[in-house]
């Protein structure tokens, strides 16, 4: 299951999905490792806010963290010379 498939399995409200997808897309388009790190931090901050809201269960929060980490690791691997 790739990153998009993993997120498709999650039941997220449209606005939340849009924000998560936007952050993932920025990670995927990052031109260097520093930019990947910045967008990963922003995505993790978004997820922390979702967790603090109490509107999502622990499994959903963990799946979001794992997903953005995988996207970031994949992008960093692509950027290696």
N, C-alpha and C positions, 0 to 999 in steps of 0.2 A: 504494500500500500504506500503510495507516494504521499507527499505533504498535503496536496490538495485533496486527495481521497480521504486522508485521516481527518481533515477539517470538515469534509462533507458529512461525515458520520456524526458530527457534533450538532446538537440542536441549539443554535445560537440565534438570537434576535437579529433582524436584518442590519440594524445600525452597528451592532457589535461585530458581526461578520464583516461588514464593510471596513471597519477600522482595522481589524486583524488582517484582512486581505491587503489593505493598503500598506501596513507595516511590513508584511511578508514581501510584497512586491518591491518595496524600497530596498530590502535586504538583497533580494534576487538581482536588483539592478546596480547594486553598489559597485563603484569602480575601484575600490581599494579596501584593504582590511580595516583601516581606521573607520571608514564609512560603514562597513558591516557592523563593527562594534557599536557605533553610535546608534544605528537603527535597531540593533539587538537590544541595547539598553532601553530604547524607547518602547519597543514591543514588550519587554519584560515589565516596564513601568505600567503600561496599559493593563497587562494581565494582573499585576498587583492591585490595581484599582478595581478590576472586576472581582478579584478575590475579596477585597475589603468590602465590596458592596454586599456580599453575602447572597447574591442572586444566582450563583453557580455552585455546583457541587465540587468536591475535591477532585474527582476524576476528570471533570471538564477542565478545571484549572491546570491540572497536571498535563493533560493532553495538549493544551495550548502552549505551555512551557516547552514540552518535548518537541512540538511541531516547529516553533520558531527557532529552537536550538538546532534542529536538523537542517532547516533552511539555511541558517547562518553557517553551519559547518560545511554544507554542500557548496555554498558560495565561496567560502574561504579556500576550499579545495580547488575550485575552478580558477581562482585568482593566483594560485601558486605558479611560479614560472616553470 
